[in-house]
Amino acid sequence: MDKKVVFITGASRGIGVATARKFADGGWRVAGFYRNSAGPEIENVKYYQLDVSDWESVNVAFDKAYGELGRVDCLVNNAGVLVDKRLQGYEVEDMEKVMRTNELGVYLCTKKVLDKMEEGAIVNLCSTAAQAGSMDPIYAGTKGAVWSFTKSMAMALAPRVRVNCVAPGLVNTDMGNKGWGPGELEQRVKAIPMGRMAEPKEVASGIYFLASDEAGHITGATLDINGGYVLR
């Protein structure tokens, strides 16, 4: 039987590249999608250029990956951007960039993959920002939309395709370390009961679990990976 194939957006760095490594280590073949530059060379990972916010780009990139890999069993909607501003600091162009990548991108990639996925799993990246709010309300709003979209698609696609999301808290990535003033990051870490940021590979493990057969009766759920920062 052919090895399973996963499509991962935003796969060139941070959580995305850690997730690509996790799936590759688990015996999957990986289509890793990037916007600006490909990630590191990893066995069983092929990279494809993609702008998730552009329908034509999604069509071309997903068709190419599917044509070369022959199947798709899981989609990980990981691509995202953070402008890290308060509302009054946002220009309309900033809002559109965040909304198109974090929100529209998830819709478009999901729409496209359903033409090719007979059964399998979709895992979306949410955030504690959607659950507890954030000083960046546009980013939080887009992640809240992804959260709701996950539930809606879980109902629509069951039992053929399971749809879940992972909600990381503070993660030790470029994005997680971005935009903090003096002492602010340290204060935020102190508020995490586990006393530290998550590592990208820990989030990747949660994504991998939700994609696996071990999560075969889980759909419409949110897996919190936040060290206890948000308790629901």
N, C-alpha and C positions, 0 to 999 in steps of 0.2 A: 504493500500500500504506500502511496506517495506520502511524503512528510507533509504535515499541516503547514499552512502559510498564514502569516499574520502581516497585516498592513499597519504601520505605525507612522503617524504624522508627527512632525517635529522631532525626528529621530536622530538628529545630528549632535545633540548635546543634552546635558542635564538629565532629567527623568527619562527623556526619550531614548537617549543612547544607552542608559542603564537598562531600560526595558528591552531594547533590541538585543543586548547581551544576554539578558535573562531568557528570552525566548530561544535564541540561538543555542545557548547552553542546554536548553530543554529539548533540543532536537528539531525545533521548528525551522522552516525557512522564512526569512524576514525581508519584506519590502520596506525599507526605511525611507521616508519622504522628508525632504528638507527644502527650505526656501532659498537660502543664500549660499551655503557651503555644505558639502557632504561630511558625514561623520568619519570616525576612524575606521580603518579596515578591520572587519570582524568576519570570521568564517561564517558562511551561510547568511550573510547580510548583503543585500544589494540596495544601492541608493538611487533614488529618483527625484529629480527636481520638481517642486510643486508649490503653487500658491493656493492654499486652501480656500481663500476668499474669492477665487475666480473659477467660475463653473467650467469654462473651457480648459483651464489648466488641470482641474480635477479630472475631467473626462480623459484628457490625453495621458496624464501620468498613471491613473488607475488602469486604463486600457493597456498601456505598455507593460506595467507590472504583471497584470493578469495574463497577458499574452506570453510573457517570459516564464512565469512561475506556474501557470496552469490552473490555479485555484485560489480561493481565499476562505479561510475558516474563522478569522477574527479580525476586527478593526479596532485599533486603539486610537481614539481621537485625543491626541496629546498636544498638538500645536497650540501655542498661546503666546500672547504678548502682554506686557505690563508697562503702562506709561508712568504709573505711580505719582498721580497728582490728585489734589482735592478738586471738587467740582468746579470751583471758580478759576482754577488753573487750566482747565481743559479748554482747548479750542475744538470747534466742531470737527475738524479734520482728525484730531486725536481720538475723539469719541468714535468716529467712523472706523478708524484703523482697529481699535480694540474690539468693537462690536463685530466687524467683518471677520476678523481672525478667530476670536474666541467663541463666537456664537454662530454666525453664518457658516463658518468653516466646518463646524460640526454637522450642521444640517446638510451641507452640500456633499461632504464625504460619506455621510450615512446614506443619503439618497442614492449616490452612485454605487456604493458597495452592494446595496440590496439587489442591484441588477445581476450580480455575480455570485452572491452568497446564498446557497441553498439552505444551509443551516449553519449554526455556529454561535459566535458571541461578539458583542460590541461592548467595549469598555471606554467610557468617557472620563475625562479629567475634570473634576469639579474643584472645590476649594473650601477651606474653612471660612473664607471671605463670604461665601454664599450663605453660610449657616449663622455666622456671628456678626456679619457686617465688616466694613473696612473703611479706612480713611480714603481709599480710592473707590468711590461708589460706582464708577463705570465698570471697572474690572469685576467688582463684586456682583454687579447686576448681570454681567454676561455669564458668570459662573452660576448664578441663580437660574438663569434661563436654561443652561445645560442640565442642571439638576432636574428641572421640570420636564425638559425634553426627554431625558432618560426614562422617567416614569411613563410618559406617554408612549414612547416607542416600545417599552417593555410590554405594555398591554397590547399594542398593535401587532407585534411580531411573534408573540408567544403562540404555540410552543416551539416554533421553528428556530427562532433566533432569540437568545437571551441578551438583555441589555442592562448593564449596571454601570455604576460610576465609582471612582475612587476620589476621596476628598482629602488631599494632603493639607497639612498645616505648613509650618515653616520648614523648608527643605534647603539643605546645603548645596545650592546651585547658584549660578550667576544671578538669576532672577530673585532667589531668596535672600541674597546678600545685597541686593540693590536698593539704593535710595534712603538708607538709614542715616539719621544724624548722629552726632557724638553720643555714645552710650545707649542709643535707642535699641539697637539689636540685642545688646546684653540684657536690657530690661525685659525685652520680649521673651528671650530665652528663659529668663527666670520665672516667667509666668507659665511655662510649660511644665506640668507635673513630672514628666520624665527627665527634665533638666537639660535637654539638648535638642538641637534641630534633627530632623530626620535626614538620613542619607538617601540619595537617589535610588540605590539598590533596594532599600526597604520599601519604597513606593512601588518599584518594579515588581517586587515579590507579590504585593497585593493585586496588581494588575494581572500578573500571570495566574494567580489563583482563580480570579474571576473568569479568566478565559479557559480554564482547565475543566476537564470532566468532573473533577472533585467539587466544582460549584454548579453541578448539573441541575439543581433545583433552586437556584438563586437567580432571580431576575427582578428588576426594578429597585434594587437595593443600592445603598451607598456605604462603601467601606471607608470608615474614617481612619486615617493614618496621621495622627496629629499629636501623639505623645500625651493625650489627655487634655489638650488645650480647649477643645469643645467636647462636652459630654452630652449625649442625647439619650 
